[in-house]
């Protein structure tokens, strides 16, 4: 079972970052990206007086994690929700503020390892890529129905794919003959469309296109844009947030929210900075922290990870 092999990324560092906020009895920590429950299990074990609220949009992940976290009884509350719904979830549970928040923005190992989900380009599978399979459009629908200009924008913006035009021309030509249903055909088409030089760098040539499709299908960046500021707002003073991201677009977004929270917003030249202009956050990481070489050797999925942390040091002043 993949869940025993699954190694949570930068686990000890995440626990260390959150630890000062989770020692008190009755503290609440939110795992916004439950997945297979590795981080959640470690949080419940490391902080025996803390209560966990965990969110996931994937019902299968909730089922498997529910089994894994069952020994912790009512200390763990699992919720079927997307992480930008955190404020509504906390309101429903009558939890006004929390002491810790963790985001691990990677695709869960389960989704990558289950062929029929269509996330991975290494084997043939239906082009689905929805994290919540009960709602939304699939990757196949995006490929078969989006206008060419929109597909180029998605590959450039979300996949940072320099050859977007070339790939989209090939997709449009092929989908007119027969709609896309499976990943192998798309991988082959991308290989054929790219110039030789582009194939020699950066691993599987389909990687960037698959990333772009996944972000589009799940609305990941727009969800994250709402979720990070919302999560910061839910923190009590002294509460801490840790975010693991896996590509530059996510990391940039997290960096911007944290930097804005940690900035002094006073007009220049004030002799004393009034409370409403003081920073709300203190940064806990210098830039983004990277996994160690040992960790990457043990868990290749950790390689692109970037970790940022922040602490809430002031309430918002209205």
C-alpha positions, 0 to 999 in steps of 0.5 A: 500500500503506497501509504506506508511508503509515502514520505511526507516532504520536509516533515521535521522542518514543518513540525519545528516551524509550527512547534512553538505555537502548538504546545498549549493544551487546546491549540488547533492546527489545520492541515489544509492539504490532508492527502494521505495523512502523513503530515497530519499523523505527525502533527497529532503525534508530535503535539499530543494536546493539539486538535487537528482539522484537516481538509481535502477535496479528494474523497478517496484521500479522506477515506484512506486518511480517516483509517490512518488517523482513526487511532487519534479519535476525536482529536482529528476532524476531517472535512471534504473541502477545498482549502480556500473554504477554510474560513467557512469550515472553521465557522461551521466548527465554531473555531474562531482562531487557530494556532497552526496552519500547514499547506503542502501544495504538491499533488499527493502520492496517491493521485500520482500513483493511481493510474486511472487519475491521469496525473502522471505522464509516465504511464497511459491513463485517462486524461482526468486530473481532477482532484475532486472527481465529483465536480468540474471539467477534466483535462481531456475536456480542456484539451478538446474544447478550449480555443487555441489562444487559451491553451497557449496562455495556460501552457505559458502561464501555468507550465512556463512552457516556452514551446507552447505555440508549437505544442498547441498547434499539434494538439489542435491538429490532432483533436480535429481528427480525434478527441483526446482521451488518454495521456500516452497520445498527448505525451507522444504528441509533445515529444514529436512537436518539440525541437531536439534542443528542447527535449534534452533539458529538464526531464520528461518533455511533457512535464510542463504541459501536464503541470499546466493542465492540472493547475487549470483543471483544479483552479489551483492558483486562483484557489491559492490566491484566496486561500493563503490570505484567508489562512493568515487571517484565521491565525491567532496572535502567536499562531504560525503558518508553514507552506510547502510549494513545488513550482515558482508560481505557487512560491511567488504567490506565498512570498507576496502574501507573507511579504505584504503581511510583514511590511510596515505600511506607514507613509514615509516620514512618520516619526512614530509608526501607528499601530495600524501600519505595523506589520501583522506577520514575522517571517520565519524563513529566510527566503524559501528553505529547500530540502536537504540532499539526503531528503531528496535522495530518500524521496525524489518528489521532495526535489522541487519543494520550497518551504516558507513560514510566518508567525502572526504577531498582531491583530488586524486593526480595522 
